[in-house]
Amino acid sequence: MKTYRQELWFEVPSRRAFLNITPQVEEALRASGIAEGLVLVNAMHISASVFINDDEPGLHADFERWLERLAPEKPHSQYAHNRGEDNADAHLKRTVMGREVVVAVTKSALDFGPWEQIFYGEFDGRRRKRVLVKIIGE
C-alpha cells in the first residue's frame, strides 16, 4: 500500500466563506499515483471545516443564514469562550459542519455521487490556515 500527504493552504479575506477545493484534492490524487483507495481531507484548524455538498450558491447562502441562526457571531459577549477572543461562534459552526471527509478513489478518480464536491468552510478567516489531504491505496 502507498501513502501520500499534501497540505493545502488558504487565507480567506473575509470572516466566513465556502471554497470548493475539489480541484486541489483531484490534483493531489493525480500527484499521488494512487488508483484505488481512500482520500481523507480534513481541516487542521478548530474554526474551519471540510464537508461534501452541492456547489450551488443558493445552498451556500442557506448554510450561512442557518449557521448564523444556530451560532450568531454577535454579540461576542454571549459566549464564555470570548474572553479576549471573538470566535466562539466559529468553533460551534465547525462542530456542526464537520472536521473531515473521506472519499473513495476508484480508477484514479474521486468516487462521488451526483453533484458532490468537497468544500473548505471558513468561519474565522483573515489568517492562513491549512487542510490536510492524506491518500492511501494502490
N, C-alpha and C positions, 0 to 999 in steps of 0.2 A: 504494500500500500504506500502511496505517495501522499505527502502533505505539502501545502503551500500556504503562506501567510503574507498578507499585504495590509497596510494601513491606508485608509482614505482620510484626508483632512478637509475640514470645512470651516469657513469663517463666515457666518451668516450676518449681514449688516443690520438686520432687524432683530427684535427680541424673539419673534416666533416665525417659523416658516416650515414648509414641507418641500423637500427636494427629492425628485426622482433620481435615485442613484443606480438604477438598473444598468445603464450603460457602463458605469465604472465597475460594477460587480461582474458583468459579462466580460469586460476586458481582463479582469483578474483571473477569471476562469480560463480564458484563452491563454494567458501567460502561464497558468499552472500546468497545462498539458493534460489535465485530468478529464477523462471522457465519461466515467461512471463513478458516482459517489455522492457526496453531500457538500453543500456550502453553507457555512454559518456566517451571518452578518450581524454584528452587534455594536451598539453604541458603547463607547468606553467612557462616557460621562453620565452622571446621575441626573442631569437635567436635559437629556436628549433621548430620542427613541429611534428604533428601526422597526418598521412594520410593513406588511403587504396589503395593498388595496388597489383600487382603480385610480388611474391618472385622469381625474375629472375635476376641473376647477370648482364646480358647484359642491361636490362632495368635500373637497378640502375646506371650502368656506363653512360648510356644515360642521366639520370637525372643529374648526376654530371656534365657532359660536358655542357648540356643545361643551367643549373643554373649558371655555371661559365661564360657562354657567356652573360647571362642576367645581372648578377651582379658579375663581376670579383672581386676577393679578392684584387688584387693588380693592380695598385699602391694604397696604402691606402690613399694617399693624394687626390684622385679623389672624396672623399666623405666629405661633410661638417660635418657629424657626427663624423668623425675620428679625432677630436681634442682631443688628449690624449687617444684615443681608436683606435682599428683596426678592428672593427667588423660590420661596416655598411653593408657590403655585407651579413652578416648573418641575419640581420634584414629583408633585402629585400628578401632573399631566403625563409625565414619563411613565409613572406606575400604571396608569390607565392604558396608554398606547403600547407599552411593552418595551423590553430591552433588546430583543433579538429576533431573528427569523432563521429558519433552516429550510433550504430548498434542495430538492433532489436534482442531481445532474445526470442527464441521460443523453447519450450520443453527443457529448461535448456542449450541451446546451442546458440552460436553466429549465427545469421541467415544470412550467407554470400552468395553471388553469386559465381560462379565458379572462382577459383584462388584467391579470395580476401583474403588479410591478412592485419593486422594492423602494421604500421611501425612508429618508432620514427626516425625523421630526425634531426640530429645534425649538426649545421652549425658554431658553435663556441665552440668547445669541450675543453677537458683538464680540466674540472671542473665539480663538482657534480651538477646535475640538476634533476628535478622531473617531473613526469607525474601523473595527477590525473585520477583515474578511479572512476566514480560515476555510480551506478546501481540503477534503480528504477523499481518497479514492484511487482508482486505477486509470 
